Amino acid sequence: MEQLLEELLEASQPYTQNGKLANYIPELLKADPNALGIYVMRPDGKRSWAGDCTHKFTIQSVVKPILLLQALLDNGIDVVRSHVGVEATGKPFDAINAINTNEKALYSEHLNPMVNMGAILMCTLIHGDTYQEKFDRLLDLTRKLADNPDIVVDEAVYQSEKATGSKNRALAYLLKTYGMIQGDVEEVLDCYFRACSIQVTCKDLARIGAVLANRGRAPGSDERIFPAKFAQYVNAILLTCGMYDGSGDFAVRVGIPAKSGVGGGIMAVVPTRMGIGIFGPALDKNGNSIAGIRLLEEFSHRMYLSIF
């Protein structure tokens, strides 16, 4: 497996030249656009890796399935479905998904947890007396899923996101207008900005993916972290909505549930077989790691990973 990963990584490396770093969060421009790494973890705990898999980067939108998991654990599927839908929006991840209605229920159907509006709303569903407590619980879940108690927030990226997050503020205040956010919008946003600034590695993402692949059980053990029905729910949404408005193309080319982030991370799930963590900060037009997708595509073909 290590030899295969090294071979595929070398073949995919040139694709980094075709992408660009995320420029709307100034701190992300400090990344090395040529970086590329992959880490693979199986449900039995066996693992393989290649490239820049120990490099730390911010999780960005890959935190969205974790936000969804925390909301599901705190509220159950029915409550989450009453707030946020499951259909792909067909719009960019940071789009203002406005429709001509004043009905809260109908508006909710036009969001999903993998776009920014839906993810900001997920923050309000986490249980806790304060948004600091809500975030702390989310961070604890992230550490548990990754089996890494040392995961922390990248404070420089957090401050950069908070200083430049005008679009996300617009999205949050629109949710407030529709009565979907109660209380202080800035506190909700602070929770969201912190969540996106959690610092991880490819190994962390692979382990999170492996838990989802193992239907909520920790790799190499019988420990259940969350119910199997939540893994099914999250994986289904990742497949249809996880790669922004490139999700359909990704399903055809790679064929597995996955979530990307503009920090260059991809967390992929091969149900019952493995979790995969990717780092490649050079992005395509949709905000996905351009070399990372190429690497996953070739890996999927060689290992017959597509669920289709």
C-alpha positions as CSV (number, residue, x, y, z in Angstrom):
1,M,0.0,0.0,0.0
2,E,2.8,2.4,0.9
3,Q,4.4,1.9,-2.5
4,L,1.1,2.5,-4.3
5,L,0.5,5.7,-2.4
6,E,4.0,7.0,-3.1
7,E,3.5,6.2,-6.8
8,L,0.1,7.9,-7.0
9,L,1.3,10.9,-5.0
10,E,4.3,11.4,-7.4
11,A,1.9,11.2,-10.4
12,S,-0.5,13.7,-8.8
13,Q,2.1,16.2,-7.6
14,P,2.2,18.2,-10.9
15,Y,-1.5,19.0,-10.6
16,T,-0.7,21.4,-7.7
17,Q,0.6,23.8,-10.4
18,N,-3.0,24.2,-11.8
19,G,-4.5,25.3,-8.5
20,K,-4.5,28.4,-6.3
21,L,-4.4,29.1,-2.6
22,A,-7.6,30.4,-0.9
23,N,-7.1,34.2,-1.0
24,Y,-10.1,35.5,1.0
25,I,-8.6,34.3,4.3
26,P,-5.2,36.1,4.3
27,E,-3.6,33.6,6.7
28,L,-4.2,30.7,4.3
29,L,-2.0,32.4,1.7
30,K,1.0,31.3,3.8
31,A,0.5,27.6,2.9
32,D,2.9,25.9,0.5
33,P,0.9,25.4,-2.7
34,N,3.1,22.4,-3.7
35,A,2.3,20.4,-0.6
36,L,0.5,17.1,-1.0
37,G,-0.1,14.3,1.4
38,I,-2.3,11.2,2.0
39,Y,-3.0,9.0,5.0
40,V,-5.2,5.9,4.9
41,M,-6.7,4.1,7.9
42,R,-8.7,0.9,7.9
43,P,-11.4,-0.2,10.4
44,D,-8.9,-2.8,11.8
45,G,-6.5,0.1,12.7
46,K,-4.0,-0.6,9.9
47,R,-2.6,2.5,8.3
48,S,-0.5,3.7,5.4
49,W,0.7,7.1,4.3
50,A,2.8,9.2,1.8
51,G,3.9,12.8,1.3
52,D,3.1,15.8,3.6
53,C,0.8,13.8,5.9
54,T,2.2,15.2,9.1
55,H,1.8,18.9,8.1
56,K,-0.7,20.8,10.2
57,F,-3.4,22.8,8.6
58,T,-6.9,24.2,9.5
59,I,-9.9,22.0,9.0
60,Q,-12.1,24.7,7.5
61,S,-15.2,23.1,5.9
62,V,-14.2,19.6,6.8
63,V,-15.5,20.5,10.2
64,K,-19.1,20.5,8.8
65,P,-19.7,16.7,9.1
66,I,-18.4,17.0,12.7
67,L,-20.8,19.8,13.4
68,L,-23.6,17.7,11.9
69,L,-22.6,14.7,14.1
70,Q,-22.6,16.9,17.2
71,A,-26.1,18.2,16.3
72,L,-27.3,14.7,15.7
73,L,-25.9,13.4,19.0
74,D,-27.6,16.3,20.8
75,N,-30.9,16.4,19.1
76,G,-31.5,13.3,16.9
77,I,-32.3,13.1,13.2
78,D,-35.9,14.5,13.3
79,V,-34.9,17.8,15.0
80,V,-31.9,18.3,12.7
81,R,-34.0,17.6,9.6
82,S,-36.6,20.2,10.8
83,H,-33.8,22.9,10.8
84,V,-31.7,21.9,7.8
85,G,-32.4,20.0,4.6
86,V,-30.3,17.4,2.8
87,E,-30.5,18.4,-0.9
88,A,-27.6,19.9,-2.7
89,T,-28.1,23.6,-3.3
90,G,-26.3,23.7,-6.7
91,K,-24.6,26.9,-5.6
92,P,-21.2,27.8,-4.2
93,F,-20.6,26.9,-0.5
94,D,-20.8,30.5,0.6
95,A,-23.8,31.5,-1.5
96,I,-26.7,33.4,-0.1
97,N,-29.3,30.7,-0.6
98,A,-32.2,33.1,-0.5
99,I,-35.7,32.2,-1.8
100,N,-38.9,34.2,-2.0
101,T,-40.6,33.0,1.1
102,N,-41.1,34.1,4.7
103,E,-41.8,30.5,5.9
104,K,-39.0,29.3,8.1
105,A,-39.7,25.6,7.4
106,L,-39.6,26.1,3.6
107,Y,-36.4,28.1,3.9
108,S,-34.8,25.4,5.9
109,E,-35.4,22.9,3.1
110,H,-33.1,24.9,0.8
111,L,-30.1,24.6,3.1
112,N,-27.9,21.6,3.8
113,P,-25.2,21.1,6.5
114,M,-22.3,21.2,4.1
115,V,-22.8,24.8,2.9
116,N,-21.9,27.8,5.1
117,M,-25.5,28.8,6.0
118,G,-26.4,25.3,7.1
119,A,-23.2,24.9,9.1
120,I,-23.6,28.2,10.9
121,L,-27.1,27.1,11.8
122,M,-25.7,23.7,13.1
123,C,-23.7,25.7,15.7
124,T,-27.0,26.8,17.2
125,L,-28.1,23.2,17.6
126,I,-25.2,22.1,19.7
127,H,-26.2,21.9,23.4
128,G,-24.5,24.2,25.9
129,D,-25.3,27.3,28.0
130,T,-22.8,29.5,26.1
131,Y,-21.3,29.3,22.7
132,Q,-17.9,28.8,24.3
133,E,-19.3,25.7,25.9
134,K,-20.9,24.6,22.6
135,F,-17.5,25.0,20.8
136,D,-15.7,23.2,23.6
137,R,-18.0,20.2,23.1
138,L,-17.4,20.3,19.4
139,L,-13.6,20.4,19.9
140,D,-13.9,17.4,22.3
141,L,-15.8,15.4,19.7
142,T,-13.2,16.3,17.1
143,R,-10.4,15.1,19.4
144,K,-12.3,11.9,20.1
145,L,-13.0,11.1,16.5
146,A,-9.4,11.8,15.5
147,D,-8.0,10.1,18.7
148,N,-5.8,13.1,19.2
149,P,-6.2,15.1,22.5
150,D,-3.6,17.6,21.3
151,I,-5.9,19.1,18.6
152,V,-6.2,22.9,19.1
153,V,-7.4,26.0,17.3
154,D,-5.0,27.9,15.1
155,E,-5.4,31.3,16.6
156,A,-3.8,33.2,13.7
157,V,-6.3,31.7,11.2
158,Y,-9.2,32.2,13.6
159,Q,-8.3,35.9,13.9
160,S,-7.9,36.2,10.1
161,E,-11.3,34.6,9.5
162,K,-13.0,36.7,12.1
163,A,-11.5,39.9,10.6
164,T,-12.4,39.1,7.0
165,G,-15.7,37.1,7.4
166,S,-18.1,39.6,6.0
167,K,-19.8,37.1,3.7
168,N,-20.4,34.7,6.6
169,R,-21.8,37.6,8.7
170,A,-24.2,38.4,5.9
171,L,-25.3,34.7,5.9
172,A,-25.8,34.6,9.6
173,Y,-27.8,37.8,9.8
174,L,-30.0,36.5,7.0
175,L,-30.7,33.4,9.2
176,K,-31.5,35.8,12.0
177,T,-33.9,37.7,9.8
178,Y,-35.8,34.4,9.2
179,G,-35.9,33.6,12.9
180,M,-33.6,30.7,12.5
181,I,-30.9,32.1,14.9
182,Q,-31.9,33.2,18.4
183,G,-29.6,35.4,20.5
184,D,-26.4,37.1,19.6
185,V,-25.3,36.5,16.0
186,E,-21.7,37.4,16.7
187,E,-21.5,34.6,19.3
188,V,-22.8,32.1,16.8
189,L,-20.2,33.3,14.2
190,D,-17.4,33.2,16.8
191,C,-18.2,29.5,17.4
192,Y,-18.2,28.9,13.6
193,F,-15.0,30.7,13.0
194,R,-13.3,28.8,15.8
195,A,-14.6,25.5,14.4
196,C,-13.2,26.2,10.9
197,S,-9.8,27.1,12.5
198,I,-9.3,23.8,14.3
199,Q,-5.8,22.5,13.4
200,V,-5.5,18.9,12.0
201,T,-3.3,16.6,9.9
202,C,-4.0,14.1,7.2
203,K,-3.8,11.4,9.9
204,D,-6.6,13.1,12.0
205,L,-8.9,13.3,8.9
206,A,-8.2,9.7,8.0
207,R,-9.1,8.5,11.5
208,I,-12.3,10.6,11.4
209,G,-13.1,9.0,8.1
210,A,-12.4,5.6,9.4
211,V,-14.9,6.0,12.2
212,L,-17.5,7.0,9.7
213,A,-16.5,4.1,7.4
214,N,-16.8,1.8,10.5
215,R,-20.4,3.0,11.2
216,G,-19.5,4.9,14.3
217,R,-17.0,2.5,15.8
218,A,-13.4,3.4,16.6
219,P,-10.8,1.7,14.3
220,G,-9.2,-1.4,15.8
221,S,-11.7,-1.7,18.7
222,D,-15.3,-2.2,19.6
223,E,-15.7,1.3,21.1
224,R,-18.8,2.9,19.7
225,I,-18.4,6.7,19.4
226,F,-21.9,7.4,17.8
227,P,-24.8,5.3,16.6
228,A,-24.6,3.6,13.2
229,K,-27.6,5.4,11.9
230,F,-25.8,8.7,12.2
231,A,-22.9,7.4,10.1
232,Q,-25.4,6.5,7.4
233,Y,-27.0,9.9,7.6
234,V,-23.7,11.8,7.4
235,N,-22.1,9.7,4.7
236,A,-25.2,10.1,2.5
237,I,-25.0,13.9,2.8
238,L,-21.2,13.8,2.1
239,L,-21.8,11.9,-1.1
240,T,-24.4,14.3,-2.4
241,C,-23.1,17.6,-1.0
242,G,-19.6,17.2,0.4
243,M,-17.5,18.5,-2.4
244,Y,-19.3,21.8,-2.9
245,D,-20.8,22.3,-6.3
246,G,-18.3,19.8,-7.7
247,S,-20.0,16.9,-5.8
248,G,-21.6,15.4,-8.8
249,D,-18.4,15.3,-10.8
250,F,-16.6,13.9,-7.8
251,A,-19.2,11.1,-7.4
252,V,-18.7,10.1,-11.1
253,R,-14.9,10.3,-10.9
254,V,-14.2,9.0,-7.4
255,G,-17.5,7.6,-6.1
256,I,-17.1,7.8,-2.3
257,P,-18.4,10.1,0.4
258,A,-16.0,13.0,1.1
259,K,-15.7,16.5,2.5
260,S,-13.3,19.2,1.4
261,G,-12.1,22.4,2.9
262,V,-10.4,25.5,1.5
263,G,-7.4,24.8,3.8
264,G,-6.6,22.0,1.4
265,G,-8.0,19.1,3.4
266,I,-10.2,16.3,2.2
267,M,-11.7,13.7,4.5
268,A,-13.0,10.7,2.5
269,V,-15.0,7.7,3.6
270,V,-15.0,4.2,1.9
271,P,-17.8,2.5,3.9
272,T,-16.6,-0.7,5.7
273,R,-13.1,-0.3,4.1
274,M,-11.1,2.8,5.1
275,G,-11.0,6.5,5.9
276,I,-8.7,8.7,3.9
277,G,-7.1,12.1,4.8
278,I,-5.7,14.4,2.1
279,F,-3.8,17.6,2.3
280,G,-3.2,19.8,-0.8
281,P,-3.8,23.5,-0.4
282,A,-3.8,24.4,-4.1
283,L,-7.5,24.6,-4.9
284,D,-9.6,24.2,-8.1
285,K,-12.4,26.7,-9.0
286,N,-14.9,25.0,-6.6
287,G,-12.5,25.3,-3.6
288,N,-11.4,21.7,-3.6
289,S,-7.8,20.4,-3.5
290,I,-7.0,20.0,-7.2
291,A,-4.2,17.5,-6.7
292,G,-6.0,15.9,-3.8
293,I,-8.9,15.0,-6.1
294,R,-6.6,13.7,-8.7
295,L,-4.9,11.5,-6.2
296,L,-8.2,10.2,-4.8
297,E,-9.4,9.5,-8.3
298,E,-6.4,7.4,-9.2
299,F,-6.5,5.7,-5.8
300,S,-10.2,4.9,-6.3
301,H,-9.6,3.4,-9.7
302,R,-6.6,1.3,-8.6
303,M,-8.3,0.0,-5.4
304,Y,-11.9,-0.2,-6.8
305,L,-13.2,2.1,-4.1
306,S,-16.2,3.6,-5.8
307,I,-19.5,2.6,-4.1
308,F,-21.1,2.5,-7.5
